[in-house]
């Protein structure tokens, strides 16, 4: 885990860059302004840029930053992402996250997630307490690879904390912390697993009809859980949305045991306001603690975006110069 704490000068300089950018633009349109934001990121203090460049090159599994600017007069935590979108809540914080994140990769969006927004609001929503989405609260979010189903899933998941008075933790686990038996590893390296879209990718009409479609009704990819360098393999797993090929009991056992080893080794990352974590989506899996929301404007509130190290991956997939994946 790599960590960097902005000194007072760096914090004020970052806030000034964000304020100047917003003052020079009449509207906040991050999808259309992403290239400009990336250029502005080169104005960030040298220490920040050097740290993120070195962390990216080293493929640090978890990159943390602290003392990022968060407004003193932050609005109450919105009751849902829909309200946050409508009210344009915490735009300055969204920009700060994008400025920092742009030094690690290119942000992109999903057409069917939060209306295709580049930056998501992560906050509890009434009626979603037990869902398998970031709007949940009273159910554990299982350790998972973000957007496990898709070839163009992000290289990083970027999280910036605006409010977290209850110290709700993000759980993180890495293959570095577990020892996989050779026989299990050989199974996990074979294309014997099905990866499905999670519930946050379900069309809105599915919700209206009583809930997301069953897994076997969703389009999916077949691939391996482990891939890449033998000495330091990458990981792709989500126990809730990954299954072995039908009838493959050996793959089922390997998947279950791997998920359990990761769960047993998980650590908690508790973000405070002004702290951000960039999780390498190929090297670690992440989840979230259970908590009881109050819905009084003081609940946990994060900003989130996904990053690719090479935006051309999305261009090739969409066959267009678009940051929005379908």
N, C-alpha and C positions, 0 to 999 in steps of 0.2 A: 504494500500500500504506500503510495506516494502522497505527501501532504504539503501544501503551501499556504501560508497565512499572509495575506496582503498587509503591508504596513500602512500607516495612516496616509502617507502620500499616495501610495498605489490605489488605495480605496477611493480617495477623493478624485484622483485622476480618472479612474474608471467611471465614477459617477458623472464627472464633467463631460466625458466623451458621450455617454448615454444621453445626458440632458441636451447637449448640442445637437445630437442627431435628431432627437424628437422635436426640438425647436425648429429645425430646418425642414421638417416634413409635416405637411398639414394633416395627414392621416397615417395611421399605423397599419401597414400592410406587410407583415414580415415575409410572406411568400414572395412578394414582388420586390422586396428590399433586401433579400438575403445576400445578394452579391455585394451590395453597398455595405452591409453590415460586416461582411468578411473583410472588405477593404479597410473599414474603420478599425477592425480589430488589430491591424498593424500599428495603430497609434497607442495601444495599451503599453504600459511600462515594460521595459526590457526584461525585468526579472520574471514577470508573468509569462511572457512569450517564451523565454528560455526554458522555464520549468515545464510548460506544456509540450514544447517541442521534444525535450528529452524524455518525458513520460510517454509520449506517443511512440518514439523510436524504440524505447525499452519494452513496449507493450505491457506497461504496468496494469495489473488486473483491476485495481481500484485507485482512482486519482481523486483526491480531495482538495478543496480550496475553501478557505475561511476568510471572514471579514469582507465579503462582497457587499456592496451597498444595497440596503433595503430601506425603503422610505420609512421615516418615523411616523408618518400619518397613514400607515397602511390601512386600507379598508377592511371591514370584517371578512372573515373567510366566507366565500359564497356558498350557498346551499347546494350547488351543483355546477358542473362545468358549463351547462347551458346558460345559467345566470352570469357566470364569469365572462363568457363570450359576449353576451348581450351588453353587459355593462362596461366591457373593456377594462377589466380589473387588473391592476398591477402591471400596466404596460411597460413601465420603466424596468421592472424586474425581469420581464420577458426579454427585453433588449439586453440587459446585463448578461443573462444566461446565454443568449445567442452570440454576443461578443466573445465571451470566454470560450464557449463551445466551438466556435468557428475556427479556433486555433488547433483543434483536435480533428475536426472533420466537417462535413457538410450536412446541415440539418435537412430532414425531409419529412413528409407527412403521409398519412394514409387517407384516402378518399372517404372511407367509411368509419373513420375514428374522429370524434369531436368535430364533425363537419369539415374535415380536411385541414384543420388548423396546424400550423407549424409547431406551435408550443401548446401543450395540453395543461389544463388545470387538474391537479390531483387533490381531491377533497371529498369527504364523505357525503353521500346523498341519501336522503330518506327513501326507504323502500329498496335500497340496494345493499343493505347491511350484509347480506349473506351471498351476494353475487361473487363471481370469480373475475371481477374487474377492479380497477383502481378506485372505483367509487364505493367499494365495500369497506367494512370496518370490523364487524363482529365475527368474521371468519378469517382464518389464516390464509394469506396468499402463498400458495405453494412455491417453492423455489423453481424458477423457470428461466429459460432463454426468452428474451423479449421477441415476440412475433416469430415463434419457433417454426411456424409452418412455411415461411417464405424464404426463397433463395436470396432475396435482396433485403433481408432483415438487417437492422443496424449493426454497426461495429461497436457503437457505444450507446448506452442509455444515460442521458444527462438529467440529473435531478437537482433542483435548487430549492432550498427551504425558505419559505416566507414566515411560517408559523408552525411551532411544534411544542406547545406548552406541556404536553403529557409525555414527551420523550419517546414517541412511537418510533420503533426501530425498523430500519430496512435490513432484512436478513441477506447475507451474502455467503456463498460457498464456492470453492475453487477445487479443481482436480489436484492442485498442488498440495492440498491438505488431506488427501485420501490416498490410499494404496489399493489399486484395483488388481485383483488376481489376473494373471495372464490369460487364463481361459475366458474370463468375463470380458476382458479388454478385446480379445479377438472377436467375440460376438458383437460387441458394441461398435466395432469398426466396419461391420458389414451392413449392406443396404437391406436391413430386415425390419425397419421401423417406419411407421406412418406418423406424419406430423400434421396436425389439424389447426385451423384458425381458432383462436380463443374467442370467448363470448363477446369481447369488445369489438370484434370485427364483424359481428352479425348484423345484417341489414335491419333497419328500424322496424320493418314490417314483421320480422320474426318476433320482436318484443310484443308488438300489438296482438300477435296471434297466440301469445301465451308463453313465449320464451324462445331462446335460441334453438336452432335445429340440432338434432342428435349428431354425434360425431360422425357416424357412418353416412350421414347425409351431406357432409361438407366436403368440398374439394380439398385435396391434401397432396403432400409430397411424400415420396418414399426415399429414404436415405439412411445414413448411419448416424449414430449418436456421437461417436468420436471420429475426428478427421484431422487432416493436416500433419504436422511434424510428429514423428514417432516419439521423440524425446520430450516434447511439450505439446500434446495434442489439444485441439480445440474441442469445444463441447456444444452439443445441441440437444436440449432435453426440457420437457415440461410434463411432469407426471400426469397432470390433468388432461393434457392435449397431445400426448404421444402414446402410441400403442404398437405392439409387435404386429407383424403380418399375421393374418388369421391362421391359427393352428400352430404357431411357432412358440412352443412352450419354453424352449431354451432362451430365445430372445426375451420372452416375458420375464423370466427369472432374472436375467442379466439387467434388464431395465429397472425392475423393482429393487434389486439389491444396490444398483448404482445410485438410484434416487435416495435410498435409505442412508448410504454412506455419506452422500452430500448433505443430507438433512442433519446427520449427527455431527458434522464438522462445521456447520454454519456459524458465522459470527454476526453480531449486530452492529450496524452503522447508524448511529443516532445523529441526525442532522439538526442543527440549531439555525435560527434565522441568520441569513447571510452566508450559510455554508452550502457548498455544492459537492456532489459526488458524480464522477463519470465512471460508469461500470463497463468494463470491456465485455461486450455481449458474446464474445467467442471464448473468453477465458473464465468467466464467472456466471453463476446463476443467482437470481435474487428473488426475494419475496418481501413480505411485510408482516409485522406483528399484528395481533388482534388488539383492538382498542374500542372503547365505548364513546361514541360521539355525543356531543351536547346539542349541536345544531343551534348554537347561540352566537356564532360569529368568531369563536375563539378556537375552533378545531384546527387540526393539522392541515397545512396547505403547502403544496409543492408546485413548482412549475417543472414540466418535463418535455424533453424533445429527444429524438433519435438522430444519430449521426452515422454517416458512411464515410469511410476513409477515401473513397473514390466515387464521386457523384456519377461518373459515367456508368457505373453499375445500374443505377436507376434509369438512366437515359436508354441504355440497351434494352432493359426490360420493358419500359413503356413505349419505346420507339419514338420518343419525343424528348425535348429538353425540358422535362417537367420534374419537379421535386415531389410530386404527389403520386403515390402508388395506388393502384386500384386493387 
